[in-house]
Amino acid sequence: MRHDCKEVFVELLAGLSYPLRALALFKQYPRLWRYVLVPIGVNIIVGSVLYLGLFATLQTQLQARLAESPFGTVLIAILGFLLALLLAVSIGFLLVRFGVILGAPWYGQLSEELEGILTKNVHKPAALTLGSAAYEIWRALLFESKKLVLSLSGWLLTLLLLLIPLAGGVLSTTLGLLLGSLIACLDFFDGPQERRRFRFRQKVGTVWVTLPGSLSFGLVAFGLVALPVVNLFAIPLCVAAGNLFVIERTLLQATQSAQTPGSPASDRVA
């Protein structure tokens, strides 16, 4: 993983380019949209039901408590606006975490089709059944629980860094961004690795061996999915971009190395 400054810069730019490349691939292969539109629809329905249900319940409670108070109408309007904004951000965050889980069956098919396109070995992904969809969602939940433990551990460390005088704020913010980038990579690199049933440690290792490109990819993905409403469309885009990243930078490179005479990988294959 030794890089000079020029290589680091090129790798950082390459990591940033993958969402745009994913968009170009969708334009080139319109059939890929079918694996994206369904999970977007599912997330919109789930998010809308949660938002409208919670907003109606909390707004009713606000009106009951403040209707008789001085300036009640003004307070209800102001607090209602703040409530709407808070709910949008909160539900957006939930969709980031659980939207990938809800869309896991379709994103798995998207990953398989993308790999077929990139490796020139195009084949139709296996049809989804209720049993296979449930199993994929179950594995996604297990993966999510491990990411949650990692996130909480990192968050506690950022709090401890705040205790360091002067430099604590900078260190805590830097670690927070790095942690966000790592979690984004784990989220969006998962497709090709999950189909191969990689362990959690192997998935973290993929992020490490593809630095610094994985760092820039993770940061741009983290930024996109942090925006409410935008994240409904950013999640499937980043899923496709992450698949491209992993397929090109790990799977295809490993295959090429194995086919190159004299390379360590080819020696092992032989």
N, C-alpha and C positions, 0 to 999 in steps of 0.2 A: 504493500500500500504506500510506497514511497512515490511522491509526486513532486515535480518542480512547480514553480509558481505558474508557469504558462499552462501546464497540464491541469492544475487545480482550477484555474479560471475557466478553461474549456469544459471541464467536468461540471462545474457549477452551472454554466450556461446550458449544458446538455440536460441537466436535471430540470431546469426551469422550462425547457421546451416541450416536455412530454404532454402536458394538457393540450397544447396547440396541435401536436402531432396526433393526439387521440381524436380531436375534432376533425382533422383532415381525413383520418381513417374512416370515421363515420360517414363523411361525405363520399368517400370512394366506395364504401360498401354499405349502402343504405339498409341492408338486411340486419345489420347490427343493432339498429334502433329498437327492434322488437324486444331485445334483452334489456333495454333501458327504460322504455316507456311504461312497461308494466310496474316495475318497482317505483318509478316516479309517481305513478297513479296511486299505488298502495300507500306511499308515504304522504301524499297530499290528502288522501282520505283520512288516514290515521291522525295526521297533524291537525286537520280541520275539525275533526270530531273532538279531539282533546282541547283545542283552542276554544271552540264555541261553547263546549260544555263547561269548562272551567271559567271562562269569562262570564257566561250567563249566571252561574252560581255565585261567583264572587261579587259581581255587579249587583245582584239582588241583595246580598248581605250588606254591601255599602249603602245602598238606598234605604234599607231598613234601619240602619244605625244612624245615618246622617240626615235623613229627610226632615226631621223635626229640629235640627240644630240651626243656629244662625249661619247664613250663607251656605245652607245645605246644598242648593242646586249647583253653586260654583265649586264647592268641594267635591261633589260627586263627579262633575265634569273633569276636574283636574286629576283626581285620583283614578277615574275611569281611564283617562288617557295613559297615565303612568302604568296602570294595571295592564292595559292592552300591550304596551311596549314591553313590559317585563315578561308577560306570557309569551310574546313572540320570540324573545331571546331565549327563554327557558325551554320552550318546545322545540325551537331550532336546535338547541344543544342536545336535547333528547333524541331528535331525529338523526343527528350526526352519529350518536352512539348506537341507536337501535335501527336506524334506517338501513345500515349495511347488513344487519341481521335479518331484517324483514325481506330484503332483496337478495339474500344469499343464494337461493336456488337459481335465480335468473342471472346473477352475476357470475355464478359458477359456469353456466352455459356460455356467457359472454367470454369468459376467460378461455374456455376450450376452443371456441370459434376463432378468437384472436390468435391463439397459438397455432391453429391450423393455417391461418392466413400467412403468418410470419414464417412458418417453417415449410410452406408450400405443400402441406399435407392436409388439405382441407377435407373435413368430413363433418357430417351432421352430428351435433351433440345429442347425447341420449335424451329421450323424452322425459319430462318431469312426471313423476307420480306422487301421490300424496305421501307415500312412505319415504321416498327419496328426498322430497322437500322437507319433511319433518326431521329427517336425519341430518340434513345440511344445516338446518336452523339450530338443531341441538349442538352440533359441533361449533357453530358460530357463537353460541351462548357460552360454551366452555372457553373458547378463545377470548371472548370479551371479558370473562371473569379474570383471566390471567392478565389482560391488559389493564383492567381496573386495579388490580393489586400493584402492578408496576407504576401506574399513574399516581396512586395514593402514596406510594413510597417516595416517588420523585417530588410530589407536592409537599410532603413533610420535610424533605431535605431543603426545598426552596424556603420554607418558613424558618428553618434553622439558620440558613445563610443570612437571613435578614438581621440576625443578632450580631453579625460582624459589623463593626463600626465602619462608616464611610463606604467601603466597597461592597457591603452586604446587598444593597439594592441592585447594583449592577450584576453581581454574581447570581442573585436570585432570578432576575429577569432573563439573563442569558440561559440559565439552566431550564427555566420554564419554556423558553422557545425551543431549546434542544429537545426537551421532553415532548413538546407538542409535535415537533418534526418526527421524532421516533414513533410516536403513536400513529401519526398519519401514515407513515411508511408501513407500519404493521397492518393498518387497516387496508391499504390499497395495494400492497404487494401480495396479498394473501391468496388470490385466485390460483395461479399456477402451483404455488407451494401446497395449498390445501388439497388440491386434486392429487398431489403426490404424498399426502398425509405427512408433511413435515412436522416435526415437533416444534414447540414454541421456541426453544433455544436455537434451532436451525433458522427459524424465521428472523429472529433478532440478529443472527450471524449474517444473514443476507444484507441487512441494512449496513452492517459494519464493513463488509468486504466491498460494497459498492460506493463507499464514501470517496470523494465529497459530493458526487452526483446525487446520492440519496438524501443528503442534507438539504440541498436546494430544492429538490422535488418535495420533500416533506414540509418545508417551510411554506412553499406556494400552495400546496394542498391544504395545509393547516389554516392558512389565511382564507382560502376560498370557502371551506366548509364552516368557518366561524361566522359567516354572514347569514343572518336569518333570511329565509325565503330563497336566497341565492343558493344556499346549500342543498335545496331539494334537487337542483339541476347539477350542482357541482359534484355531488357524491358519485353519481354514475360516470361523470366525465373523469373524475380522479380514479375511479375503479379501473376504467379502460386505460388511462395513462399509466397507472401503477403496473397493470398487466404488461403493457408494452415495455416498461422499464425492466421488469424482472426477466421477461422472456429474452429480450435482447442482451442484457448485461450479465445474465447468469446462465440460462439454459442454452441459448445459441452459442455463446462463447465457450461453454464447456464442451458442446458438441464439436465445434470447430477445432478446439484444442485436441480433442480425442482423435480427430481425423488427420491431424498434422503429424507427419512422420518425424520421429525423434523427440516429440514433446513428451513431458512426463505423463500427461493424460493418455496419450496414445500408447506409451509403453505399458501403462497399467491395463489398457484394453487388450493389448496384444498378449 
